[in-house]
Amino acid sequence: MADDDYMSDAFLAKTVRPGLVFSRITARKYDMQRKKIESDTETRKSPSLRAKEEERRNEGLSTEIGEGNKGFALLKKMGYLEGCGLGRDD
């Protein structure tokens, strides 16, 4: 009866080792769970999709369109001048 006493220090001192995985199915489930946990932690560490989009947007807006761009060439042919706006109130 002394072994079943949950209030004594003897119960807390027992070390319980987890069992070994013997079947392939259990081992595969364990590996899948471990990989999922690892991928979740990697996902949390990387910046969010919204942050990546905002960074790329700011990068694109900060660079000027080059002379080799087809759209820029078309604008120049239509009379666009740098520093001026487009439209009715340019």
PyMOL Python script that loads the backbone (N, CA, C, O; Angstrom):
from pymol import cmd

cmd.read_pdbstr("""\
ATOM      1  N   MET A   1       0.815  -1.174   0.000  1.00  0.00           N
ATOM      2  CA  MET A   1       0.000   0.000   0.000  1.00  0.00           C
ATOM      3  C   MET A   1       0.873   1.256   0.000  1.00  0.00           C
ATOM      4  O   MET A   1       0.412   2.321  -0.410  1.00  0.00           O
ATOM      5  N   ALA A   2       2.102   1.151   0.444  1.00  0.00           N
ATOM      6  CA  ALA A   2       2.989   2.308   0.473  1.00  0.00           C
ATOM      7  C   ALA A   2       3.339   2.769  -0.936  1.00  0.00           C
ATOM      8  O   ALA A   2       3.622   3.949  -1.142  1.00  0.00           O
ATOM      9  N   ASP A   3       3.326   1.856  -1.917  1.00  0.00           N
ATOM     10  CA  ASP A   3       3.641   2.220  -3.291  1.00  0.00           C
ATOM     11  C   ASP A   3       2.525   3.038  -3.935  1.00  0.00           C
ATOM     12  O   ASP A   3       2.771   3.790  -4.878  1.00  0.00           O
ATOM     13  N   ASP A   4       1.303   2.896  -3.433  1.00  0.00           N
ATOM     14  CA  ASP A   4       0.171   3.598  -4.013  1.00  0.00           C
ATOM     15  C   ASP A   4      -0.110   4.927  -3.332  1.00  0.00           C
ATOM     16  O   ASP A   4      -1.101   5.585  -3.648  1.00  0.00           O
ATOM     17  N   ASP A   5       0.736   5.326  -2.413  1.00  0.00           N
ATOM     18  CA  ASP A   5       0.511   6.575  -1.701  1.00  0.00           C
ATOM     19  C   ASP A   5       0.942   7.740  -2.599  1.00  0.00           C
ATOM     20  O   ASP A   5       2.133   7.983  -2.791  1.00  0.00           O
ATOM     21  N   TYR A   6      -0.039   8.446  -3.139  1.00  0.00           N
ATOM     22  CA  TYR A   6       0.243   9.535  -4.073  1.00  0.00           C
ATOM     23  C   TYR A   6       0.699  10.811  -3.396  1.00  0.00           C
ATOM     24  O   TYR A   6       1.164  11.733  -4.067  1.00  0.00           O
ATOM     25  N   MET A   7       0.578  10.881  -2.101  1.00  0.00           N
ATOM     26  CA  MET A   7       0.955  12.082  -1.376  1.00  0.00           C
ATOM     27  C   MET A   7       2.383  12.025  -0.843  1.00  0.00           C
ATOM     28  O   MET A   7       2.874  13.019  -0.307  1.00  0.00           O
ATOM     29  N   SER A   8       3.051  10.900  -0.976  1.00  0.00           N
ATOM     30  CA  SER A   8       4.404  10.783  -0.424  1.00  0.00           C
ATOM     31  C   SER A   8       5.447  11.201  -1.455  1.00  0.00           C
ATOM     32  O   SER A   8       5.152  11.312  -2.645  1.00  0.00           O
ATOM     33  N   ASP A   9       6.667  11.430  -0.983  1.00  0.00           N
ATOM     34  CA  ASP A   9       7.775  11.786  -1.863  1.00  0.00           C
ATOM     35  C   ASP A   9       8.223  10.608  -2.708  1.00  0.00           C
ATOM     36  O   ASP A   9       8.794  10.800  -3.782  1.00  0.00           O
ATOM     37  N   ALA A  10       7.980   9.414  -2.252  1.00  0.00           N
ATOM     38  CA  ALA A  10       8.399   8.224  -2.988  1.00  0.00           C
ATOM     39  C   ALA A  10       7.715   8.160  -4.350  1.00  0.00           C
ATOM     40  O   ALA A  10       8.321   7.727  -5.330  1.00  0.00           O
ATOM     41  N   PHE A  11       6.466   8.586  -4.416  1.00  0.00           N
ATOM     42  CA  PHE A  11       5.736   8.567  -5.686  1.00  0.00           C
ATOM     43  C   PHE A  11       6.332   9.574  -6.665  1.00  0.00           C
ATOM     44  O   PHE A  11       6.430   9.292  -7.860  1.00  0.00           O
ATOM     45  N   LEU A  12       6.727  10.731  -6.174  1.00  0.00           N
ATOM     46  CA  LEU A  12       7.304  11.760  -7.029  1.00  0.00           C
ATOM     47  C   LEU A  12       8.722  11.422  -7.471  1.00  0.00           C
ATOM     48  O   LEU A  12       9.171  11.894  -8.515  1.00  0.00           O
ATOM     49  N   ALA A  13       9.418  10.629  -6.706  1.00  0.00           N
ATOM     50  CA  ALA A  13      10.799  10.291  -7.010  1.00  0.00           C
ATOM     51  C   ALA A  13      10.909   9.256  -8.126  1.00  0.00           C
ATOM     52  O   ALA A  13      11.983   9.101  -8.708  1.00  0.00           O
ATOM     53  N   LYS A  14       9.840   8.553  -8.435  1.00  0.00           N
ATOM     54  CA  LYS A  14       9.878   7.538  -9.485  1.00  0.00           C
ATOM     55  C   LYS A  14      10.121   8.212 -10.826  1.00  0.00           C
ATOM     56  O   LYS A  14       9.524   9.246 -11.127  1.00  0.00           O
ATOM     57  N   THR A  15      10.987   7.632 -11.616  1.00  0.00           N
ATOM     58  CA  THR A  15      11.235   8.135 -12.957  1.00  0.00           C
ATOM     59  C   THR A  15      10.522   7.223 -13.938  1.00  0.00           C
ATOM     60  O   THR A  15      10.655   6.000 -13.890  1.00  0.00           O
ATOM     61  N   VAL A  16       9.790   7.823 -14.798  1.00  0.00           N
ATOM     62  CA  VAL A  16       9.051   7.064 -15.795  1.00  0.00           C
ATOM     63  C   VAL A  16       9.671   7.363 -17.145  1.00  0.00           C
ATOM     64  O   VAL A  16       9.719   8.514 -17.580  1.00  0.00           O
ATOM     65  N   ARG A  17      10.144   6.323 -17.798  1.00  0.00           N
ATOM     66  CA  ARG A  17      10.736   6.475 -19.113  1.00  0.00           C
ATOM     67  C   ARG A  17       9.665   6.194 -20.155  1.00  0.00           C
ATOM     68  O   ARG A  17       8.888   5.251 -19.998  1.00  0.00           O
ATOM     69  N   PRO A  18       9.608   6.985 -21.203  1.00  0.00           N
ATOM     70  CA  PRO A  18       8.624   6.710 -22.240  1.00  0.00           C
ATOM     71  C   PRO A  18       8.977   5.416 -22.969  1.00  0.00           C
ATOM     72  O   PRO A  18      10.149   5.057 -23.089  1.00  0.00           O
ATOM     73  N   GLY A  19       7.988   4.750 -23.434  1.00  0.00           N
ATOM     74  CA  GLY A  19       8.210   3.485 -24.125  1.00  0.00           C
ATOM     75  C   GLY A  19       8.818   3.703 -25.489  1.00  0.00           C
ATOM     76  O   GLY A  19       8.685   4.778 -26.075  1.00  0.00           O
ATOM     77  N   LEU A  20       9.472   2.706 -25.983  1.00  0.00           N
ATOM     78  CA  LEU A  20      10.064   2.771 -27.307  1.00  0.00           C
ATOM     79  C   LEU A  20       8.993   2.498 -28.349  1.00  0.00           C
ATOM     80  O   LEU A  20       8.009   1.809 -28.082  1.00  0.00           O
ATOM     81  N   VAL A  21       9.197   3.044 -29.531  1.00  0.00           N
ATOM     82  CA  VAL A  21       8.259   2.857 -30.623  1.00  0.00           C
ATOM     83  C   VAL A  21       8.650   1.575 -31.351  1.00  0.00           C
ATOM     84  O   VAL A  21       9.759   1.460 -31.874  1.00  0.00           O
ATOM     85  N   PHE A  22       7.735   0.618 -31.379  1.00  0.00           N
ATOM     86  CA  PHE A  22       8.064  -0.659 -31.978  1.00  0.00           C
ATOM     87  C   PHE A  22       7.449  -0.840 -33.360  1.00  0.00           C
ATOM     88  O   PHE A  22       8.055  -1.496 -34.207  1.00  0.00           O
ATOM     89  N   SER A  23       6.297  -0.297 -33.613  1.00  0.00           N
ATOM     90  CA  SER A  23       5.663  -0.520 -34.907  1.00  0.00           C
ATOM     91  C   SER A  23       6.007   0.600 -35.876  1.00  0.00           C
ATOM     92  O   SER A  23       6.315   1.718 -35.464  1.00  0.00           O
ATOM     93  N   ARG A  24       5.952   0.293 -37.160  1.00  0.00           N
ATOM     94  CA  ARG A  24       6.242   1.293 -38.182  1.00  0.00           C
ATOM     95  C   ARG A  24       5.194   2.402 -38.186  1.00  0.00           C
ATOM     96  O   ARG A  24       5.511   3.577 -38.366  1.00  0.00           O
ATOM     97  N   ILE A  25       3.959   2.008 -37.987  1.00  0.00           N
ATOM     98  CA  ILE A  25       2.873   2.982 -38.018  1.00  0.00           C
ATOM     99  C   ILE A  25       3.049   4.012 -36.908  1.00  0.00           C
ATOM    100  O   ILE A  25       2.905   5.213 -37.138  1.00  0.00           O
ATOM    101  N   THR A  26       3.358   3.544 -35.716  1.00  0.00           N
ATOM    102  CA  THR A  26       3.547   4.457 -34.593  1.00  0.00           C
ATOM    103  C   THR A  26       4.777   5.328 -34.819  1.00  0.00           C
ATOM    104  O   THR A  26       4.757   6.522 -34.518  1.00  0.00           O
ATOM    105  N   ALA A  27       5.849   4.737 -35.347  1.00  0.00           N
ATOM    106  CA  ALA A  27       7.060   5.508 -35.626  1.00  0.00           C
ATOM    107  C   ALA A  27       6.783   6.571 -36.675  1.00  0.00           C
ATOM    108  O   ALA A  27       7.265   7.697 -36.556  1.00  0.00           O
ATOM    109  N   ARG A  28       6.009   6.228 -37.708  1.00  0.00           N
ATOM    110  CA  ARG A  28       5.681   7.188 -38.765  1.00  0.00           C
ATOM    111  C   ARG A  28       4.832   8.326 -38.211  1.00  0.00           C
ATOM    112  O   ARG A  28       5.064   9.487 -38.547  1.00  0.00           O
ATOM    113  N   LYS A  29       3.857   8.011 -37.371  1.00  0.00           N
ATOM    114  CA  LYS A  29       3.027   9.045 -36.758  1.00  0.00           C
ATOM    115  C   LYS A  29       3.873   9.975 -35.894  1.00  0.00           C
ATOM    116  O   LYS A  29       3.677  11.190 -35.893  1.00  0.00           O
ATOM    117  N   TYR A  30       4.817   9.388 -35.157  1.00  0.00           N
ATOM    118  CA  TYR A  30       5.699  10.182 -34.299  1.00  0.00           C
ATOM    119  C   TYR A  30       6.551  11.123 -35.155  1.00  0.00           C
ATOM    120  O   TYR A  30       6.700  12.298 -34.821  1.00  0.00           O
ATOM    121  N   ASP A  31       7.112  10.610 -36.260  1.00  0.00           N
ATOM    122  CA  ASP A  31       7.935  11.436 -37.144  1.00  0.00           C
ATOM    123  C   ASP A  31       7.123  12.554 -37.793  1.00  0.00           C
ATOM    124  O   ASP A  31       7.598  13.684 -37.904  1.00  0.00           O
ATOM    125  N   MET A  32       5.903  12.242 -38.220  1.00  0.00           N
ATOM    126  CA  MET A  32       5.052  13.266 -38.837  1.00  0.00           C
ATOM    127  C   MET A  32       4.722  14.365 -37.843  1.00  0.00           C
ATOM    128  O   MET A  32       4.720  15.545 -38.194  1.00  0.00           O
ATOM    129  N   GLN A  33       4.447  13.987 -36.613  1.00  0.00           N
ATOM    130  CA  GLN A  33       4.133  14.969 -35.581  1.00  0.00           C
ATOM    131  C   GLN A  33       5.353  15.844 -35.284  1.00  0.00           C
ATOM    132  O   GLN A  33       5.226  17.056 -35.113  1.00  0.00           O
ATOM    133  N   ARG A  34       6.524  15.227 -35.223  1.00  0.00           N
ATOM    134  CA  ARG A  34       7.759  15.975 -34.963  1.00  0.00           C
ATOM    135  C   ARG A  34       8.036  16.961 -36.097  1.00  0.00           C
ATOM    136  O   ARG A  34       8.398  18.109 -35.838  1.00  0.00           O
ATOM    137  N   LYS A  35       7.870  16.523 -37.363  1.00  0.00           N
ATOM    138  CA  LYS A  35       8.106  17.400 -38.506  1.00  0.00           C
ATOM    139  C   LYS A  35       7.119  18.556 -38.530  1.00  0.00           C
ATOM    140  O   LYS A  35       7.487  19.677 -38.882  1.00  0.00           O
ATOM    141  N   LYS A  36       5.874  18.296 -38.161  1.00  0.00           N
ATOM    142  CA  LYS A  36       4.861  19.351 -38.127  1.00  0.00           C
ATOM    143  C   LYS A  36       5.223  20.402 -37.088  1.00  0.00           C
ATOM    144  O   LYS A  36       5.094  21.600 -37.340  1.00  0.00           O
ATOM    145  N   ILE A  37       5.671  19.961 -35.935  1.00  0.00           N
ATOM    146  CA  ILE A  37       6.064  20.898 -34.880  1.00  0.00           C
ATOM    147  C   ILE A  37       7.250  21.737 -35.337  1.00  0.00           C
ATOM    148  O   ILE A  37       7.284  22.944 -35.098  1.00  0.00           O
ATOM    149  N   GLU A  38       8.235  21.098 -36.001  1.00  0.00           N
ATOM    150  CA  GLU A  38       9.405  21.833 -36.489  1.00  0.00           C
ATOM    151  C   GLU A  38       9.012  22.853 -37.554  1.00  0.00           C
ATOM    152  O   GLU A  38       9.492  23.986 -37.531  1.00  0.00           O
ATOM    153  N   SER A  39       8.137  22.458 -38.492  1.00  0.00           N
ATOM    154  CA  SER A  39       7.736  23.392 -39.541  1.00  0.00           C
ATOM    155  C   SER A  39       6.916  24.547 -38.966  1.00  0.00           C
ATOM    156  O   SER A  39       7.015  25.676 -39.447  1.00  0.00           O
ATOM    157  N   ASP A  40       6.108  24.271 -37.943  1.00  0.00           N
ATOM    158  CA  ASP A  40       5.335  25.337 -37.308  1.00  0.00           C
ATOM    159  C   ASP A  40       6.244  26.357 -36.640  1.00  0.00           C
ATOM    160  O   ASP A  40       5.988  27.559 -36.706  1.00  0.00           O
ATOM    161  N   THR A  41       7.305  25.882 -35.996  1.00  0.00           N
ATOM    162  CA  THR A  41       8.217  26.823 -35.342  1.00  0.00           C
ATOM    163  C   THR A  41       8.983  27.637 -36.380  1.00  0.00           C
ATOM    164  O   THR A  41       9.252  28.817 -36.154  1.00  0.00           O
ATOM    165  N   GLU A  42       9.343  27.025 -37.528  1.00  0.00           N
ATOM    166  CA  GLU A  42      10.025  27.768 -38.582  1.00  0.00           C
ATOM    167  C   GLU A  42       9.098  28.823 -39.175  1.00  0.00           C
ATOM    168  O   GLU A  42       9.526  29.934 -39.488  1.00  0.00           O
ATOM    169  N   THR A  43       7.829  28.467 -39.325  1.00  0.00           N
ATOM    170  CA  THR A  43       6.856  29.398 -39.884  1.00  0.00           C
ATOM    171  C   THR A  43       6.672  30.596 -38.963  1.00  0.00           C
ATOM    172  O   THR A  43       6.541  31.727 -39.429  1.00  0.00           O
ATOM    173  N   ARG A  44       6.662  30.354 -37.687  1.00  0.00           N
ATOM    174  CA  ARG A  44       6.491  31.455 -36.734  1.00  0.00           C
ATOM    175  C   ARG A  44       7.687  32.389 -36.739  1.00  0.00           C
ATOM    176  O   ARG A  44       7.538  33.589 -36.509  1.00  0.00           O
ATOM    177  N   LYS A  45       8.876  31.849 -37.001  1.00  0.00           N
ATOM    178  CA  LYS A  45      10.082  32.678 -36.996  1.00  0.00           C
ATOM    179  C   LYS A  45      10.161  33.557 -38.233  1.00  0.00           C
ATOM    180  O   LYS A  45      10.657  34.681 -38.158  1.00  0.00           O
ATOM    181  N   SER A  46       9.680  33.063 -39.375  1.00  0.00           N
ATOM    182  CA  SER A  46       9.781  33.841 -40.604  1.00  0.00           C
ATOM    183  C   SER A  46       8.748  34.962 -40.602  1.00  0.00           C
ATOM    184  O   SER A  46       7.699  34.842 -39.969  1.00  0.00           O
ATOM    185  N   PRO A  47       9.042  36.052 -41.307  1.00  0.00           N
ATOM    186  CA  PRO A  47       8.091  37.162 -41.335  1.00  0.00           C
ATOM    187  C   PRO A  47       6.798  36.745 -42.023  1.00  0.00           C
ATOM    188  O   PRO A  47       6.797  35.845 -42.863  1.00  0.00           O
ATOM    189  N   SER A  48       5.724  37.387 -41.673  1.00  0.00           N
ATOM    190  CA  SER A  48       4.427  37.030 -42.219  1.00  0.00           C
ATOM    191  C   SER A  48       4.339  37.427 -43.689  1.00  0.00           C
ATOM    192  O   SER A  48       5.142  38.216 -44.188  1.00  0.00           O
ATOM    193  N   LEU A  49       3.362  36.872 -44.356  1.00  0.00           N
ATOM    194  CA  LEU A  49       3.158  37.151 -45.774  1.00  0.00           C
ATOM    195  C   LEU A  49       2.857  38.630 -45.986  1.00  0.00           C
ATOM    196  O   LEU A  49       3.333  39.237 -46.946  1.00  0.00           O
ATOM    197  N   ARG A  50       2.078  39.197 -45.098  1.00  0.00           N
ATOM    198  CA  ARG A  50       1.741  40.618 -45.213  1.00  0.00           C
ATOM    199  C   ARG A  50       2.999  41.482 -45.104  1.00  0.00           C
ATOM    200  O   ARG A  50       3.142  42.459 -45.839  1.00  0.00           O
ATOM    201  N   ALA A  51       3.906  41.132 -44.197  1.00  0.00           N
ATOM    202  CA  ALA A  51       5.143  41.903 -44.041  1.00  0.00           C
ATOM    203  C   ALA A  51       6.021  41.774 -45.283  1.00  0.00           C
ATOM    204  O   ALA A  51       6.632  42.749 -45.720  1.00  0.00           O
ATOM    205  N   LYS A  52       6.082  40.566 -45.851  1.00  0.00           N
ATOM    206  CA  LYS A  52       6.866  40.368 -47.075  1.00  0.00           C
ATOM    207  C   LYS A  52       6.292  41.180 -48.230  1.00  0.00           C
ATOM    208  O   LYS A  52       7.037  41.807 -48.984  1.00  0.00           O
ATOM    209  N   GLU A  53       4.954  41.170 -48.369  1.00  0.00           N
ATOM    210  CA  GLU A  53       4.317  41.942 -49.439  1.00  0.00           C
ATOM    211  C   GLU A  53       4.590  43.434 -49.284  1.00  0.00           C
ATOM    212  O   GLU A  53       4.889  44.120 -50.262  1.00  0.00           O
ATOM    213  N   GLU A  54       4.488  43.931 -48.065  1.00  0.00           N
ATOM    214  CA  GLU A  54       4.720  45.355 -47.826  1.00  0.00           C
ATOM    215  C   GLU A  54       6.171  45.731 -48.136  1.00  0.00           C
ATOM    216  O   GLU A  54       6.436  46.793 -48.698  1.00  0.00           O
ATOM    217  N   GLU A  55       7.100  44.858 -47.768  1.00  0.00           N
ATOM    218  CA  GLU A  55       8.518  45.114 -48.044  1.00  0.00           C
ATOM    219  C   GLU A  55       8.771  45.174 -49.549  1.00  0.00           C
ATOM    220  O   GLU A  55       9.464  46.070 -50.030  1.00  0.00           O
ATOM    221  N   ARG A  56       8.207  44.216 -50.293  1.00  0.00           N
ATOM    222  CA  ARG A  56       8.397  44.201 -51.749  1.00  0.00           C
ATOM    223  C   ARG A  56       7.725  45.409 -52.402  1.00  0.00           C
ATOM    224  O   ARG A  56       8.266  45.980 -53.349  1.00  0.00           O
ATOM    225  N   ARG A  57       6.549  45.802 -51.903  1.00  0.00           N
ATOM    226  CA  ARG A  57       5.837  46.961 -52.450  1.00  0.00           C
ATOM    227  C   ARG A  57       6.664  48.221 -52.250  1.00  0.00           C
ATOM    228  O   ARG A  57       6.822  49.014 -53.179  1.00  0.00           O
ATOM    229  N   ASN A  58       7.190  48.413 -51.049  1.00  0.00           N
ATOM    230  CA  ASN A  58       8.015  49.595 -50.774  1.00  0.00           C
ATOM    231  C   ASN A  58       9.274  49.600 -51.618  1.00  0.00           C
ATOM    232  O   ASN A  58       9.717  50.651 -52.083  1.00  0.00           O
ATOM    233  N   GLU A  59       9.846  48.432 -51.812  1.00  0.00           N
ATOM    234  CA  GLU A  59      11.045  48.338 -52.651  1.00  0.00           C
ATOM    235  C   GLU A  59      10.716  48.727 -54.088  1.00  0.00           C
ATOM    236  O   GLU A  59      11.482  49.452 -54.722  1.00  0.00           O
ATOM    237  N   GLY A  60       9.591  48.255 -54.606  1.00  0.00           N
ATOM    238  CA  GLY A  60       9.187  48.578 -55.971  1.00  0.00           C
ATOM    239  C   GLY A  60       8.848  50.042 -56.144  1.00  0.00           C
ATOM    240  O   GLY A  60       9.158  50.637 -57.177  1.00  0.00           O
ATOM    241  N   LEU A  61       8.214  50.627 -55.146  1.00  0.00           N
ATOM    242  CA  LEU A  61       7.848  52.037 -55.250  1.00  0.00           C
ATOM    243  C   LEU A  61       9.046  52.965 -55.113  1.00  0.00           C
ATOM    244  O   LEU A  61       9.015  54.093 -55.604  1.00  0.00           O
ATOM    245  N   SER A  62      10.090  52.506 -54.459  1.00  0.00           N
ATOM    246  CA  SER A  62      11.256  53.366 -54.267  1.00  0.00           C
ATOM    247  C   SER A  62      12.175  53.382 -55.483  1.00  0.00           C
ATOM    248  O   SER A  62      12.989  54.296 -55.613  1.00  0.00           O
ATOM    249  N   THR A  63      12.074  52.408 -56.370  1.00  0.00           N
ATOM    250  CA  THR A  63      12.930  52.381 -57.561  1.00  0.00           C
ATOM    251  C   THR A  63      12.197  53.024 -58.736  1.00  0.00           C
ATOM    252  O   THR A  63      10.983  52.881 -58.881  1.00  0.00           O
ATOM    253  N   GLU A  64      12.948  53.726 -59.561  1.00  0.00           N
ATOM    254  CA  GLU A  64      12.372  54.370 -60.735  1.00  0.00           C
ATOM    255  C   GLU A  64      12.276  53.382 -61.885  1.00  0.00           C
ATOM    256  O   GLU A  64      13.011  52.396 -61.947  1.00  0.00           O
ATOM    257  N   ILE A  65      11.346  53.672 -62.797  1.00  0.00           N
ATOM    258  CA  ILE A  65      11.204  52.831 -63.987  1.00  0.00           C
ATOM    259  C   ILE A  65      12.339  53.186 -64.938  1.00  0.00           C
ATOM    260  O   ILE A  65      12.590  54.362 -65.202  1.00  0.00           O
ATOM    261  N   GLY A  66      13.018  52.174 -65.448  1.00  0.00           N
ATOM    262  CA  GLY A  66      14.161  52.408 -66.323  1.00  0.00           C
ATOM    263  C   GLY A  66      13.746  52.743 -67.746  1.00  0.00           C
ATOM    264  O   GLY A  66      12.593  52.546 -68.130  1.00  0.00           O
ATOM    265  N   GLU A  67      14.691  53.251 -68.522  1.00  0.00           N
ATOM    266  CA  GLU A  67      14.442  53.616 -69.922  1.00  0.00           C
ATOM    267  C   GLU A  67      14.132  52.396 -70.772  1.00  0.00           C
ATOM    268  O   GLU A  67      13.475  52.521 -71.806  1.00  0.00           O
ATOM    269  N   GLY A  68      14.588  51.225 -70.365  1.00  0.00           N
ATOM    270  CA  GLY A  68      14.375  50.008 -71.152  1.00  0.00           C
ATOM    271  C   GLY A  68      12.994  49.411 -70.973  1.00  0.00           C
ATOM    272  O   GLY A  68      12.656  48.444 -71.657  1.00  0.00           O
ATOM    273  N   ASN A  69      12.187  49.952 -70.078  1.00  0.00           N
ATOM    274  CA  ASN A  69      10.849  49.430 -69.825  1.00  0.00           C
ATOM    275  C   ASN A  69       9.926  49.780 -70.991  1.00  0.00           C
ATOM    276  O   ASN A  69       9.902  50.928 -71.433  1.00  0.00           O
ATOM    277  N   LYS A  70       9.168  48.805 -71.494  1.00  0.00           N
ATOM    278  CA  LYS A  70       8.296  49.036 -72.650  1.00  0.00           C
ATOM    279  C   LYS A  70       7.190  50.042 -72.323  1.00  0.00           C
ATOM    280  O   LYS A  70       6.847  50.885 -73.153  1.00  0.00           O
ATOM    281  N   GLY A  71       6.642  49.953 -71.126  1.00  0.00           N
ATOM    282  CA  GLY A  71       5.593  50.883 -70.732  1.00  0.00           C
ATOM    283  C   GLY A  71       6.100  52.310 -70.681  1.00  0.00           C
ATOM    284  O   GLY A  71       5.401  53.240 -71.083  1.00  0.00           O
ATOM    285  N   PHE A  72       7.310  52.481 -70.190  1.00  0.00           N
ATOM    286  CA  PHE A  72       7.902  53.821 -70.107  1.00  0.00           C
ATOM    287  C   PHE A  72       8.158  54.365 -71.505  1.00  0.00           C
ATOM    288  O   PHE A  72       7.955  55.551 -71.764  1.00  0.00           O
ATOM    289  N   ALA A  73       8.610  53.488 -72.413  1.00  0.00           N
ATOM    290  CA  ALA A  73       8.848  53.914 -73.792  1.00  0.00           C
ATOM    291  C   ALA A  73       7.536  54.369 -74.444  1.00  0.00           C
ATOM    292  O   ALA A  73       7.528  55.365 -75.168  1.00  0.00           O
ATOM    293  N   LEU A  74       6.442  53.665 -74.204  1.00  0.00           N
ATOM    294  CA  LEU A  74       5.149  54.063 -74.761  1.00  0.00           C
ATOM    295  C   LEU A  74       4.699  55.410 -74.202  1.00  0.00           C
ATOM    296  O   LEU A  74       4.179  56.251 -74.936  1.00  0.00           O
ATOM    297  N   LEU A  75       4.899  55.610 -72.901  1.00  0.00           N
ATOM    298  CA  LEU A  75       4.536  56.901 -72.308  1.00  0.00           C
ATOM    299  C   LEU A  75       5.326  58.041 -72.934  1.00  0.00           C
ATOM    300  O   LEU A  75       4.775  59.110 -73.198  1.00  0.00           O
ATOM    301  N   LYS A  76       6.607  57.819 -73.172  1.00  0.00           N
ATOM    302  CA  LYS A  76       7.449  58.858 -73.789  1.00  0.00           C
ATOM    303  C   LYS A  76       6.952  59.179 -75.193  1.00  0.00           C
ATOM    304  O   LYS A  76       6.933  60.343 -75.593  1.00  0.00           O
ATOM    305  N   LYS A  77       6.542  58.136 -75.957  1.00  0.00           N
ATOM    306  CA  LYS A  77       6.034  58.367 -77.311  1.00  0.00           C
ATOM    307  C   LYS A  77       4.733  59.169 -77.287  1.00  0.00           C
ATOM    308  O   LYS A  77       4.440  59.917 -78.219  1.00  0.00           O
ATOM    309  N   MET A  78       3.954  59.007 -76.213  1.00  0.00           N
ATOM    310  CA  MET A  78       2.695  59.738 -76.108  1.00  0.00           C
ATOM    311  C   MET A  78       2.889  61.142 -75.545  1.00  0.00           C
ATOM    312  O   MET A  78       1.920  61.889 -75.412  1.00  0.00           O
ATOM    313  N   GLY A  79       4.118  61.511 -75.213  1.00  0.00           N
ATOM    314  CA  GLY A  79       4.384  62.869 -74.791  1.00  0.00           C
ATOM    315  C   GLY A  79       4.599  63.046 -73.300  1.00  0.00           C
ATOM    316  O   GLY A  79       4.536  64.172 -72.806  1.00  0.00           O
ATOM    317  N   TYR A  80       4.847  61.991 -72.583  1.00  0.00           N
ATOM    318  CA  TYR A  80       5.084  62.106 -71.144  1.00  0.00           C
ATOM    319  C   TYR A  80       6.431  62.761 -70.888  1.00  0.00           C
ATOM    320  O   TYR A  80       7.428  62.417 -71.523  1.00  0.00           O
ATOM    321  N   LEU A  81       6.458  63.699 -69.963  1.00  0.00           N
ATOM    322  CA  LEU A  81       7.697  64.333 -69.543  1.00  0.00           C
ATOM    323  C   LEU A  81       7.907  64.034 -68.075  1.00  0.00           C
ATOM    324  O   LEU A  81       6.956  64.049 -67.292  1.00  0.00           O
ATOM    325  N   GLU A  82       9.141  63.765 -67.696  1.00  0.00           N
ATOM    326  CA  GLU A  82       9.434  63.445 -66.295  1.00  0.00           C
ATOM    327  C   GLU A  82       9.134  64.655 -65.427  1.00  0.00           C
ATOM    328  O   GLU A  82       9.459  65.788 -65.782  1.00  0.00           O
ATOM    329  N   GLY A  83       8.514  64.400 -64.290  1.00  0.00           N
ATOM    330  CA  GLY A  83       8.161  65.459 -63.364  1.00  0.00           C
ATOM    331  C   GLY A  83       6.772  65.999 -63.583  1.00  0.00           C
ATOM    332  O   GLY A  83       6.239  66.691 -62.716  1.00  0.00           O
ATOM    333  N   CYS A  84       6.168  65.703 -64.720  1.00  0.00           N
ATOM    334  CA  CYS A  84       4.810  66.151 -65.010  1.00  0.00           C
ATOM    335  C   CYS A  84       3.854  64.999 -64.754  1.00  0.00           C
ATOM    336  O   CYS A  84       4.244  63.833 -64.812  1.00  0.00           O
ATOM    337  N   GLY A  85       2.612  65.327 -64.473  1.00  0.00           N
ATOM    338  CA  GLY A  85       1.619  64.298 -64.243  1.00  0.00           C
ATOM    339  C   GLY A  85       0.957  63.864 -65.535  1.00  0.00           C
ATOM    340  O   GLY A  85       1.233  64.402 -66.607  1.00  0.00           O
ATOM    341  N   LEU A  86       0.092  62.898 -65.415  1.00  0.00           N
ATOM    342  CA  LEU A  86      -0.688  62.431 -66.562  1.00  0.00           C
ATOM    343  C   LEU A  86      -2.134  62.833 -66.375  1.00  0.00           C
ATOM    344  O   LEU A  86      -2.603  62.985 -65.247  1.00  0.00           O
ATOM    345  N   GLY A  87      -2.830  63.001 -67.458  1.00  0.00           N
ATOM    346  CA  GLY A  87      -4.250  63.270 -67.367  1.00  0.00           C
ATOM    347  C   GLY A  87      -4.597  64.710 -67.653  1.00  0.00           C
ATOM    348  O   GLY A  87      -3.788  65.461 -68.198  1.00  0.00           O
ATOM    349  N   ARG A  88      -5.781  65.085 -67.291  1.00  0.00           N
ATOM    350  CA  ARG A  88      -6.346  66.392 -67.622  1.00  0.00           C
ATOM    351  C   ARG A  88      -5.649  67.525 -66.876  1.00  0.00           C
ATOM    352  O   ARG A  88      -5.362  68.571 -67.458  1.00  0.00           O
ATOM    353  N   ASP A  89      -5.379  67.319 -65.592  1.00  0.00           N
ATOM    354  CA  ASP A  89      -4.801  68.400 -64.792  1.00  0.00           C
ATOM    355  C   ASP A  89      -3.303  68.203 -64.595  1.00  0.00           C
ATOM    356  O   ASP A  89      -2.817  68.291 -63.467  1.00  0.00           O
ATOM    357  N   ASP A  90      -2.575  67.943 -65.650  1.00  0.00           N
ATOM    358  CA  ASP A  90      -1.135  67.718 -65.497  1.00  0.00           C
ATOM    359  C   ASP A  90      -0.459  69.027 -65.390  1.00  0.00           C
ATOM    360  O   ASP A  90       0.763  69.081 -65.254  1.00  0.00           O
TER     361      ASP A  90
END
""", "prot")
cmd.dss("prot")
cmd.show_as("cartoon", "prot")
cmd.util.cbc("prot")
cmd.orient("prot")
